[in-house]
């Protein structure tokens, strides 16, 4: 049995600090809470949610509807000196050159995303590629922001959680869900795959 886990300070999207960011309604604070969890884990110190929100607006990580845009979130993470990149496995052609041509990735980002895509080249399905890269990140003590269906249900709204560990024996993942007052919770891999949107943001800490 092998367990991989990273201890994060859980961010609840109904916490007074999150509520103080008055331009966001509760369901739209998940991306902010996830950024806060990952940034604090990487820097090992508290970062005020309002500061992260201001950076998010400056990097256009939030659109006019207060919905989160992954390329902008990557830029927010990079602004704190964190190597970060995004993936979308629903795109049939996984071409790393897209990120340097359209999103201005630097050399460290390009090395990371290129290596990840190359490692997935021998697997057959989208779910296999997702799980392979998710596990590899967790095994390196790097949490992952994952987009899922809200409440892990058939709800069509997008929601973000942070996955920070997994147990190779039970096939369960440690999930910090901003909707919950505390975390993490353990969920089965089959459950995760049933409700993931197959979009994620990776970091190297």
Buried (B, 14 or more C-beta within 10 A) or exposed (E): EEEBBBEBEBBBBEBEBBEEBEEBEEBBBBBBBBBBBBBBBBEEEEBEBBEBBEBBEEBEBBEEEBEBBBBBBBBBBBBBEBBBBBBEBEEEEBEBEEBBEEBEBEEEBBBBBBEBBEEBEEBEEBBEBBBBBBBBBBEEBBBBBBBBBBEBEEEEEBBBBBBBBBBEEEEBBBBBBBBBEEBBBEBEBEBBEEBBBBBBBBBBB
